């Protein structure tokens, strides 16, 4: 969470990049093409694959991850992945 508290610093260092990220978030919401869960899952996958700690911190604490963990039909690897992403 310490990284999330530093978003303002990142904005000052590279305002164009931060505005670009904001534009992506806003346009994804406005388009209505993806539901919120799918959007966040994609964002989290990108964060993990790019190994961006700040992005992972931003996208990992969503309640729906915990909801998915309650499903009985998850395979062990799916449960482990979701548990890790949820910070458990």
PELIN-V146276 format. One record per residue. N is the residue number from 1. PSI is psi in whole degrees, -180 to 180 (none if undefined). OMEGA is omega as a letter, one per 40 degrees, with the letter a starting at -180 (* if undefined). NEAR is the number of other C-alpha atoms within 10 Angstrom. Layout:
N/PSI/OMEGA/NEAR ; N/PSI/OMEGA/NEAR
This chain:
1/-21/i/9 ; 2/-36/i/8 ; 3/-38/i/14 ; 4/-31/i/14 ; 5/-11/a/9 ; 6/13/a/11 ; 7/-40/i/13 ; 8/-39/i/11 ; 9/-43/i/11 ; 10/-39/i/13 ; 11/-42/i/13 ; 12/-37/a/10 ; 13/-37/a/11 ; 14/75/a/10 ; 15/-34/i/13 ; 16/-43/i/11 ; 17/-42/a/12 ; 18/-40/i/16 ; 19/-36/i/12 ; 20/-44/i/11 ; 21/-42/i/11 ; 22/-41/i/12 ; 23/-40/i/12 ; 24/-47/a/12 ; 25/-48/a/14 ; 26/-43/a/11 ; 27/-34/i/11 ; 28/-40/i/15 ; 29/-45/a/14 ; 30/-35/a/10 ; 31/-31/a/9 ; 32/10/a/9 ; 33/-31/a/11 ; 34/139/i/13 ; 35/165/a/11 ; 36/-40/a/13 ; 37/-45/a/13 ; 38/-43/i/11 ; 39/-48/a/15 ; 40/-36/i/18 ; 41/-42/i/16 ; 42/-45/i/14 ; 43/-41/i/18 ; 44/-41/i/20 ; 45/-42/i/17 ; 46/-43/i/15 ; 47/-43/a/19 ; 48/-45/a/16 ; 49/-28/i/10 ; 50/-3/i/11 ; 51/42/i/11 ; 52/103/a/13 ; 53/-41/i/13 ; 54/-40/i/16 ; 55/-40/i/18 ; 56/-46/i/21 ; 57/-38/a/18 ; 58/-36/a/17 ; 59/4/a/19 ; 60/-20/a/21 ; 61/26/a/13 ; 62/138/a/14 ; 63/-31/a/10 ; 64/-24/i/14 ; 65/-44/i/17 ; 66/-37/i/16 ; 67/-42/i/9 ; 68/-36/a/15 ; 69/-23/a/17 ; 70/-14/a/11 ; 71/137/a/10 ; 72/-22/a/8 ; 73/2/a/10 ; 74/141/i/13 ; 75/157/a/9 ; 76/-41/a/9 ; 77/-34/i/9 ; 78/-42/i/13 ; 79/-43/a/17 ; 80/-44/i/14 ; 81/-50/a/12 ; 82/-39/i/18 ; 83/-42/i/15 ; 84/-45/a/11 ; 85/-33/a/20 ; 86/-10/i/18 ; 87/23/i/12 ; 88/none/*/8
